[in-house]
Amino acid sequence: MAGVGGSGSGGGDVEMGGWSELLHSSTKLLEQAAPTPHFPPLQRNLDQLEVLSTKLKAKTVRAEAPVQSLSATRLLAREGINAEQLARDLKSFELKIEQFDRSEIRNFTVLQTTFEDVFPSEATTVEEYLQQDDWQKEKRDFLQSLSRLSTLPKRNTNLMASGISRPALMPSSASSPQASSGLPSKEVMPIPNKTIIENKSSVYAAVVRDLNDARGRSLPFGPATAFRAAYESLSVGAVGTKSVTMHKVWHLIQALVGEGSTHRNISRKMSLVIGARRHLEWGHEKYILETINSRPALVRLRDHGVLDFDATDLRRQPPVDTTWQQIYFCLRTGYYDEARQVAQSSRAAFNFAPLLVEWITTNGAVSPETALTASEECDKMLRMGDRPGRPGYDRKKLLLYAMICGCRRQIDRLLKDLPTLFNTIEDFLWFKLSALREYTGASSSNVSNEGLVPYTLEDLQSYLNKFEPSYYTKNGKDPLVYPYVLLLSIQLLPAILYLSKEVGEEGYHVDAVHISIALSDHGVLPDGVGSGQKMGIMDACAEAASIIRQYGSIYLRNGNLDLALEYYAQSAAAMGGGEVSWIGRGNADQQRQRNLMLKQLLTEILLRDGGIQLLLGPSGMGEEGELKKYMMDWRSRQQFLLEAAHQCHEAGLYDKSVEIHKRVGAFAMALQTINKCLSDAICAMARSMLDGESRAAALIHSGNEIMETARYSEASVQDKDLISEQQTVLRQLEAILHIYRLARAGQTVDALRETIKLPFLHLDPQAPNVTVDVFRNLSPYVQACVPDLLKVALNCMDNVRDTDGTLRAVKSKIANLVASNMSRNWPQDLYQKVAQCI
């Protein structure tokens, strides 16, 4: 033992001596090294040196050429193969998984390709290698061909007959007529040097014009498609750090309302659900195609061996079965035909295939028997647990059976046992939207019998609403995520209300207005009020109508009556249920509400300067203006204009009242308004001595024009009598005005003579004194002028000598007239004047 110990001690001394000598040499080298400003001295310990050496070795390992590599090069050269070119090709297949952002890889995994992936060890001959290499080339060409699918429209499938279609890629604007596609009739281009809000408002307004024009002419029009195209013309928000852009939101709106697709034999709410699911499938397809195009590598599952679609020799080790992965990804991407084909051609999915076919055919509304079968299969798998070493496949199988089942218990259990099943919220929502069922009264009996409580849209909404908006938006860093989730869960009105409050430089409140228009036009808002919201149909419509109206009023305040009219028309249409309100197919209450709002909003425009010209045109009742677009029936226009003229009269807008009455042909009413204004002008002249003669003269001229027009009109006998009555009033007021003019000109005798001639005052001194109620049949407009007229007459008599007692007789008649009308509460100065004259 001592010898062993001594030997060990001696070896240790030698080793220590070697280290000491190495340290001494390094120190001398360090002392001899002259410092340089380009290379400052660095200090490294042994651990750091070891790490750096390892990295250096890794960089140079590929440059080493062992004997085996040289032999392989000679072998390939004898067969005419360029080894260097082959090496470069092999390097192109090496895909390092760390270069990928795992948050972008949705529910499929890309495995780092190894040498044996492209050149299996079994291929020991050049012939076998070439055979394998040809297969890889074909696969690479196939993947590259897939990347070109993004530029081609998807083919139609026989699923269209069942109401299910793949989410079609957007066609170009030239591929379909403007009326049917919903694209604006004029090229919509953003205006340079304007803010994004101004550009949004401009391109959206063009779409609203086209929408109203199409609805007014009963032409087909897709507002969501048109608004999306208008937004895309702005070329904003397409790329960036935000996960949800308005471009994505508009595609979702388009999918929700189903423009370009139809869903038969389902409720409107389930049609919205299917639209949301189609949008998510479109997004997943788009992502996969972009991934294939940008990263043309082999898409494989994790290290499970040769996959079934990669196997070239089935006599070798059985390949890994990817049936459930394939079915899931086909469904997730919207490839329903392919999913059905995979299920029907696989032994593993033999029992699942008929369930899937029914789910596809019925839009998810499988029979209770099918739901029970799927639920029992879920219970069986959950009892058995995951197979050792293959956790991913059974998860997809369990997910698919739970989706077919649509049972709340199975779905909740699946998510509880497998909380990491979904990588993104889009995957999670797609599964929930695919699994939920419409819980109607007809299905409640089946539920009680089978014990299968379906997972409903209200369940999904309640779950999502547990989280605050800031949870989804990351405290405002990704602002559109929350409304996007609301829209995906068919909480349409809450999403609009949220966006309408986002007043910022991005202009999301402007988008909210036009999303309201698109959804209102399709009449889907009452089905999208969200869970826990106790709102009726009219409440949801009224909310949207209010948002649109407020936006339109901005144009009204700025004097842009044209655009105010366009948005006001959409506001009224939203109140009436959308497109159906234009053709009178809404329910009675909606139609009544729409008509009331339309009249109110049109009246607002009519009362503005230029409103009559806009709505009615240069002449007529709107046949040459915009009014005919919104009120096609002649009687409806007439009734609306009469009501509007009355409102104008009540608001003191007499000129507009007269103009509207003239357009309608209500000449007696127009004359009545003129007489009222003329009476006010005469009274103002008498009391304040204002020079209102020009105003009075203009009124008399207008009255004469109206009577001239009425003379050649096709008025009824009753209307002609009313016109005659107002003509008499006009002439009486004109006579009073003439007396005022004479008096102001100092022609007192002439003024008195004309006053005595007035037949309705009974002041003729030669006539006997009789008690007559002179005001019984006198127009109130003339009555209003009598007190001032009597004062004018008394003032004139003060300046005229009474040579024959005529003036005394006239004064007596005036005194009697005033005394008999004391109840009228005439001005006090008139009573005083009469007392002085007696």
Protein Blocks (a to p, Z undefined) as FASTA:
>chain_A
ZZmmmmmmmmmmmmmmmmmmmmmmmmmmmmmpccdfklccddddfklmmmmmmmmmmmmm
mmpccfklmmmmmmmmmnopafklmmmmmmmmpccfklpcfklmmkbccddddfklmmcf
klmbfklmmmmmmmmmmmmmmmmmmmmmmmpccdddfklmnopacddddddfklpcfkln
opafbdcdddehiafklmmmmmmmmmmmmmmmmmmnopacdfklmmmmmmmmnopokbcj
bfbdfklmmmmmmmmnopoiacehiafklmmmmmmmmmmmmmmmmmmmmmmmmmcccddd
ddebjafklpfblklccdddfklmmmmmmmmnopaklmmmmmmmpmklmmmmmmmmmmmm
nnopacfklmmmmmmmmmmmmmnopaehilmlmmmmmmmmmmmnopaklmmmmmmmmmml
pfbfklmmmmmmmmpccddfklmmmmmmnopacddfklmmmmmmmpcfklmnonolamml
mmmmmmmnopaklmmmmmmmmccfkommmmmmmmmmmmmmnopmmmmnoghiacdfklmm
mmmmmmmmmmmmmmmmnopaklmmmmmmmmmmmmnnpjmlmnopacfklmmmmmmmmmmm
mmmmmmpghklmmmnomndjhjammklmmmmbfklmmmmmmmmmmmmmmnopamlmmmmm
mmnopamlmmmmmmmmmmmmmmmmmmnopafklmmmmmmmmmmmmmmmmmmpccdfklmm
mmmmmmmmmmmmmmmmmmmmmmmnopamlmmmmmmmpmklopafkbccddddfklmgcfk
lmmmmmmmmmmmmmmmmmpccfkommmmmmmmmmmmmmmmmmnopafklmmmmmmmZZ
